[in-house]
Amino acid sequence: MFKTRLLSGIVLVAVLLGLFLAGGDVLLCGLLLVSLIGMSELYRVFGVKGAMPVVAFLCTVGYYANMRFSDALPVDLYFAGFLILLLAVYVFSYPQYQAKDLAAVFFGFFYVGLMLSGIYRLRLLPGGAYLVWLIMLCSWGCDTCAYCVGVLFGKHKMAPVLSPKKSIEGAVGGVVGAMLLCALFGSVFRKALGISTAEIGFLALIGGAGALLSMVGDLAASAIKRNFGIKDYGTLIPGHGGILDRFDSVIITAPVIYGLCKWIYG
């Protein structure tokens, strides 16, 4: 199992490396594919089938196309149109769907499709080719550091009912580790980012904020799985589960890191 998990993890990192370096339409299409797969995993867990998920998939494609052309259609109007379409399906196919299905489909679009798009938006910022890596340092870096510190020093449970293996010590280690990784990253690529030595501290703060939110994302995804009594969202990534199992922390971190970087460096 460890070998399978390691090999699939290496392949996943290699794919992300290619997407991040390529940027542009390659990254856009890659994120769109990841979003559609993640949404399908979530809708399968929620037990929603038929026309309503199809509308969500088509609107996600439309959202990414609209983003490609600098949000030619105002985003708020796009979201309103998406909700109107879902309501139309809900009404004209009644009683096929219940209100909870409508809420689940609407949530899936925002939770996966919209939030993952923060990666593409961050890549477009000045210095985005470098700043986009902060998302992975905050999410996966925090996860790795939290695991190592938790195994060595973990004594106090952070969420004993939801995730018994996670400790407060591990959480602190994850946040500190992410901050150090982001600071180190900023030091190495300081000239490329065009930032001063003092501004590296901002990257560390972004890393800390992203790390805290990445843990929320991880626990939120776990809570949904607990609600529905499943271990993994899928089997696409051997040893890791589905897209949502591997990107749970990235999903919530991406839009926040984008917002902070746009505010500070954009």
C-alpha positions as CSV (number, residue, x, y, z in Angstrom):
1,M,0.0,0.0,0.0
2,F,2.8,2.4,0.9
3,K,4.6,1.8,-2.4
4,T,1.4,2.3,-4.4
5,R,0.6,5.5,-2.4
6,L,4.1,6.8,-3.0
7,L,4.2,6.1,-6.7
8,S,0.8,7.6,-7.4
9,G,1.8,10.6,-5.3
10,I,4.9,11.1,-7.4
11,V,2.8,10.8,-10.6
12,L,0.3,13.3,-9.2
13,V,3.0,15.8,-8.3
14,A,4.6,15.4,-11.8
15,V,1.2,16.1,-13.4
16,L,0.7,19.2,-11.3
17,L,4.2,20.4,-12.0
18,G,3.5,20.2,-15.7
19,L,0.2,22.1,-15.4
20,F,1.6,24.8,-13.1
21,L,4.6,25.4,-15.3
22,A,2.5,25.4,-18.5
23,G,-0.1,27.7,-17.1
24,G,-2.6,29.3,-19.6
25,D,-5.1,27.0,-21.4
26,V,-3.3,23.9,-20.3
27,L,-3.8,24.7,-16.7
28,L,-7.3,25.9,-17.3
29,C,-8.3,22.6,-19.0
30,G,-6.5,20.5,-16.4
31,L,-8.4,22.3,-13.5
32,L,-11.7,22.0,-15.4
33,L,-11.1,18.2,-15.7
34,V,-10.2,17.9,-12.0
35,S,-13.3,20.0,-11.1
36,L,-15.7,17.8,-13.1
37,I,-14.3,14.6,-11.7
38,G,-14.5,16.0,-8.1
39,M,-18.0,17.2,-8.7
40,S,-19.1,13.8,-10.0
41,E,-17.5,12.1,-6.9
42,L,-19.5,14.5,-4.7
43,Y,-22.8,14.0,-6.5
44,R,-22.3,10.3,-6.4
45,V,-21.9,10.5,-2.6
46,F,-25.0,12.7,-2.4
47,G,-26.9,10.3,-4.6
48,V,-28.0,13.0,-7.1
49,K,-28.3,11.8,-10.7
50,G,-29.9,12.9,-14.0
51,A,-30.4,16.3,-15.5
52,M,-29.5,18.4,-12.5
53,P,-25.8,17.3,-12.3
54,V,-25.5,17.6,-16.1
55,V,-26.6,21.2,-15.8
56,A,-23.9,21.7,-13.1
57,F,-21.3,20.1,-15.3
58,L,-22.2,22.3,-18.3
59,C,-22.3,25.4,-16.2
60,T,-18.9,24.6,-14.8
61,V,-17.5,24.3,-18.4
62,G,-19.1,27.6,-19.1
63,Y,-17.7,29.2,-16.0
64,Y,-14.2,28.2,-16.9
65,A,-14.7,29.4,-20.5
66,N,-16.0,32.7,-19.1
67,M,-12.9,32.9,-16.8
68,R,-10.7,32.3,-19.8
69,F,-12.0,35.5,-21.4
70,S,-11.5,37.7,-18.3
71,D,-15.1,37.1,-16.9
72,A,-16.7,38.7,-20.0
73,L,-20.0,37.9,-18.3
74,P,-20.0,39.3,-14.7
75,V,-19.5,36.5,-12.3
76,D,-22.5,37.4,-10.1
77,L,-24.8,37.2,-13.2
78,Y,-23.3,33.9,-14.2
79,F,-24.0,32.4,-10.7
80,A,-27.6,33.8,-10.8
81,G,-28.1,32.2,-14.2
82,F,-26.8,28.9,-12.9
83,L,-29.2,28.9,-10.0
84,I,-32.1,29.8,-12.3
85,L,-31.3,26.8,-14.6
86,L,-31.2,24.5,-11.5
87,L,-34.5,25.8,-10.3
88,A,-36.0,25.3,-13.8
89,V,-34.9,21.6,-13.7
90,Y,-36.2,21.3,-10.2
91,V,-39.6,22.7,-11.2
92,F,-40.2,21.0,-14.5
93,S,-39.0,17.6,-13.4
94,Y,-40.9,17.7,-10.1
95,P,-41.1,15.4,-8.1
96,Q,-37.9,13.8,-9.4
97,Y,-35.7,16.0,-7.2
98,Q,-36.1,17.2,-3.7
99,A,-34.9,20.5,-2.2
100,K,-31.9,18.8,-0.7
101,D,-30.8,17.7,-4.1
102,L,-31.0,21.2,-5.4
103,A,-28.8,22.4,-2.5
104,A,-26.4,19.6,-3.0
105,V,-25.8,20.3,-6.7
106,F,-25.5,24.1,-6.1
107,F,-23.0,23.4,-3.2
108,G,-21.0,21.0,-5.4
109,F,-20.4,23.6,-8.1
110,F,-19.2,26.2,-5.6
111,Y,-17.2,23.8,-3.4
112,V,-15.3,22.2,-6.2
113,G,-15.5,24.1,-9.5
114,L,-15.5,27.6,-8.2
115,M,-13.0,27.2,-5.4
116,L,-10.4,25.3,-7.5
117,S,-10.5,28.0,-10.1
118,G,-8.5,30.1,-7.6
119,I,-5.5,28.2,-8.8
120,Y,-5.9,29.5,-12.3
121,R,-6.7,33.1,-11.2
122,L,-3.6,33.1,-9.0
123,R,-1.4,31.9,-11.9
124,L,-2.5,34.9,-13.9
125,L,-1.3,37.4,-11.3
126,P,2.1,39.1,-11.6
127,G,4.6,36.5,-10.3
128,G,1.8,34.0,-10.5
129,A,4.1,31.3,-12.0
130,Y,5.8,31.3,-8.6
131,L,2.9,32.3,-6.2
132,V,0.8,29.4,-7.4
133,W,3.1,27.0,-5.5
134,L,2.0,28.6,-2.2
135,I,-1.2,26.7,-2.5
136,M,0.6,23.4,-2.4
137,L,3.0,24.5,0.3
138,C,0.1,25.6,2.5
139,S,-2.0,22.5,1.9
140,W,0.2,19.5,1.3
141,G,3.2,21.0,3.1
142,C,1.0,21.6,6.2
143,D,-0.4,18.1,6.0
144,T,3.1,16.5,5.8
145,C,4.5,18.6,8.7
146,A,1.4,18.0,10.8
147,Y,1.7,14.3,10.3
148,C,5.3,14.2,11.2
149,V,4.9,16.4,14.3
150,G,1.8,14.5,15.3
151,V,3.4,11.1,15.2
152,L,6.4,12.3,17.3
153,F,4.7,14.6,19.8
154,G,0.9,14.4,19.4
155,K,-0.9,13.9,22.7
156,H,-4.0,16.2,22.7
157,K,-6.7,15.3,20.2
158,M,-7.9,18.1,18.0
159,A,-11.1,16.6,16.7
160,P,-11.5,13.3,18.6
161,V,-14.9,12.3,17.1
162,L,-14.2,13.4,13.5
163,S,-10.6,12.6,13.1
164,P,-9.1,10.8,16.2
165,K,-5.5,10.7,14.7
166,K,-5.2,14.4,14.4
167,S,-3.6,16.2,17.3
168,I,-3.3,19.8,18.5
169,E,0.5,19.4,18.4
170,G,0.4,18.2,14.9
171,A,-1.8,21.2,13.9
172,V,0.7,23.6,15.4
173,G,3.5,21.8,13.6
174,G,1.6,22.0,10.3
175,V,1.0,25.7,10.6
176,V,4.6,26.5,11.6
177,G,6.0,24.1,9.0
178,A,3.9,25.8,6.2
179,M,5.1,29.2,7.3
180,L,8.7,28.1,7.2
181,L,8.2,26.5,3.8
182,C,6.6,29.6,2.4
183,A,9.4,31.8,3.9
184,L,12.1,29.5,2.4
185,F,10.3,29.5,-0.9
186,G,10.2,33.3,-0.9
187,S,13.9,33.5,0.0
188,V,14.9,31.3,-2.9
189,F,12.7,33.0,-5.4
190,R,12.9,36.5,-4.0
191,K,14.3,38.1,-7.1
192,A,11.9,36.3,-9.4
193,L,9.0,37.5,-7.3
194,G,10.4,41.0,-7.1
195,I,9.9,41.2,-3.4
196,S,12.1,42.6,-0.7
197,T,13.6,40.5,2.2
198,A,11.1,42.1,4.6
199,E,8.2,41.1,2.3
200,I,9.1,37.4,2.7
201,G,7.4,37.7,6.1
202,F,4.1,38.3,4.2
203,L,4.6,35.0,2.4
204,A,5.1,33.3,5.8
205,L,1.8,34.9,7.1
206,I,0.0,33.7,4.0
207,G,1.4,30.3,4.6
208,G,0.1,30.3,8.2
209,A,-3.4,31.4,7.1
210,G,-3.5,28.9,4.3
211,A,-2.3,26.1,6.6
212,L,-5.1,26.8,9.1
213,L,-7.7,26.8,6.4
214,S,-6.3,23.7,4.8
215,M,-7.0,21.8,8.0
216,V,-10.6,23.1,8.0
217,G,-10.9,21.8,4.4
218,D,-9.5,18.4,5.3
219,L,-11.8,18.0,8.3
220,A,-14.8,19.3,6.3
221,A,-14.3,16.7,3.6
222,S,-13.9,14.0,6.3
223,A,-17.1,15.2,8.0
224,I,-19.0,14.7,4.7
225,K,-17.6,11.2,4.4
226,R,-18.6,10.4,7.9
227,N,-22.2,11.7,7.3
228,F,-22.5,9.3,4.4
229,G,-20.5,6.4,5.9
230,I,-17.8,6.1,3.2
231,K,-14.1,5.8,3.5
232,D,-13.0,7.5,0.3
233,Y,-14.7,9.6,-2.4
234,G,-13.4,7.4,-5.2
235,T,-10.6,5.2,-6.4
236,L,-9.1,7.3,-9.2
237,I,-5.7,7.8,-7.4
238,P,-4.4,4.5,-6.1
239,G,-3.5,4.6,-2.4
240,H,-5.1,8.1,-2.0
241,G,-8.8,7.6,-3.1
242,G,-10.6,10.1,-5.3
243,I,-9.9,13.6,-6.4
244,L,-11.7,15.0,-3.4
245,D,-9.6,12.9,-1.0
246,R,-6.4,14.4,-2.4
247,F,-7.6,17.9,-3.0
248,D,-9.8,18.5,0.0
249,S,-7.3,20.9,1.6
250,V,-6.4,22.5,-1.8
251,I,-10.0,23.3,-2.6
252,I,-10.5,25.6,0.4
253,T,-7.0,27.0,0.3
254,A,-6.8,28.0,-3.3
255,P,-9.3,31.0,-3.3
256,V,-8.0,32.4,-0.1
257,I,-4.3,32.3,-1.2
258,Y,-5.4,33.9,-4.5
259,G,-7.3,36.7,-2.6
260,L,-4.4,37.4,-0.2
261,C,-1.8,37.4,-3.0
262,K,-3.9,39.7,-5.1
263,W,-4.4,42.1,-2.2
264,I,-0.7,42.1,-1.3
265,Y,1.2,41.5,-4.6
266,G,-1.5,42.0,-7.3
